[in-house]
Amino acid sequence: MNTSLLFQLILSLFSGLLLGAIFFGGLWMTVKNLKKTRHPAPLFLMSALGRTLLTLSGFWFVGVWLSPEYQWQRLVACLLGFFLMRHISTRYIESGTTPTTQDLRQ
């Protein structure tokens, strides 16, 4: 494995971690704020649209736009970082800082 590919894969992994932190952090903030707003549906829809567009743009940037070589390898590394951040964020949320479903219904 050459150093250029290794550098690209490490950078892609960290990019996936960043994309995952933005996506799941935004989801967490949206869920926390749904109870505080008078119109939760537009907040949820706009948040979902924004998070999805940002995440897909990030994956496109990492996989396609950076360079034509090693595209699928960079995408796999980015996806691995994204899912790793999903695992980290769900462990953080399960630690007791999450609102219960009864809190959201009130």
Secondary structure, DSSP 4 states (H G I P E B T S, - for coil): --HHHHHHHHHHHHHHHHHHHHHHHHHHHHHHHHTT-S-HHHHHHHHHHHHHHHHHHHHHIIIIIS-STTHHHHHHHHHHHHHHHHHHHHHHHTTTTSPPHHHHH-
